[in-house]
Structure formats: C-alpha cells, structure tokens
C-alpha cells in the first residue's frame, strides 16, 4: 500500500496498524517476571505474603481450651465404655463358672421321675414354669424338703440341702424353694379370701 493511499485511509478515520513493539510487550506480559516466581519482590525469590490473604485465622485461647475439653471428655467416655465392657465380660465369665459348679454339684442327684404325672407350677424368670412330680414329691416340695434348680434349660428336682449349696454358689439357678418357716405376713395372699384348698394343684 502506498503512502498516499495510507494517508487517505487515515484521513477517512481508519487507524494505523499496531507496531511491532506492542506485540512484543504483549508476549512479555505472558512470561513470569525474572526473580519473581511466586509474585514476590523482584530478586527476592519469595512469595509476597502481604499480597495473599491470610488463609486461616489464629485460634483463640478459648477455642483451644474448648477443643481440649472435648478431647478429654471423649477419652473419658471411651475409657468408661472399655471398663464397662470389661466388667460385663468378667461378670459373664463368673456366671459361667458358677453355673458349671452348680452343674457339677447336682450331677446325677436329680430326683425327676419319668412316671411323674402331677404338674407343679411356679414363677421363675418372670414366667410361669412347671415341673412334673409324684404325689409324694409334691408334698415334700410344698413342705420345703425338696426344691427345683434350673440347669441348662431343664428343671431338676433336688433335696433341700442341694438347693442350699447351689444357692450359695449361684442363687439365680434356684427356680423354686419353699420356706416352711415363712410367716403368713410374708405371703401377699395370706388373706382368707385368697386361701386355696391344700389338695388343689396349680
């Protein structure tokens, strides 16, 4: 394009083409400045800390104390849970050992008979249970001369002496123990309106 044409175009309002200098300046803007890798001061090689906003506020003493209190409480609760679990395991172990000793005590000494046809009911574990006895055993059981021990889901009829020994080892194993010396005041059904005939079996 000749100067004349160029002048004419400029006169009409067209702008002049940008010079080479502007192009090189734009290229230089894309390159990082030397000695300023993190945007720090020239030649320092360190990032400018003042330019970057603080990412975390310093924790106050109150926040630190609260965090410590939470940590202490969590640790204490964990220790209590562990101690309670150990106590449960120890109690279960002692119960197993006591049951085993009772089983050894009454082994071969049960008086249950196959020909027993009288059902003797009694409360145990919040439910009504029953054991079959003969007429003679029923009298002895009601007189406190015999008792019933629960062993591995079975109810064993045993002598009063065995009941006393088993009770000393593991009281929850005693399913039925009649105290002949119990006074009428100990019986909530001692009132005459609740009296039941002696020959009635329930």
Number of C-alpha atoms within 10 A of each C-alpha: 5 7 8 9 10 14 12 12 13 12 10 9 8 11 10 10 6 8 8 8 8 10 10 10 10 10 9 11 9 8 8 11 14 9 14 16 15 14 17 17 13 12 11 13 14 14 14 13 11 8 9 9 7 9 6 6 6 8 8 8 9 9 11 11 11 11 12 12 12 12 12 12 12 12 12 12 12 12 12 12 12 12 12 12 12 12 12 12 12 12 12 12 12 13 15 13 14 18 21 14 15 24 17 11 15 19 9 8 13 15 14 17 12 9 9 14 12 16 15 17 14 15 11 15 8 6 8 9 15 16 18 20 21 17 12 8 21 20 15 16 23 17 15 17 19 22 26 27 27 18 16 10 7 10 21 21 26 19 20 19 12 20 26 14 14 22 16 11 17 18 16 14 21 19 20 23 20 16 14 10 8 9 9 10 9 8 9 8 12 13 10 7 7 9 9 11 7 8 7 6 11 9
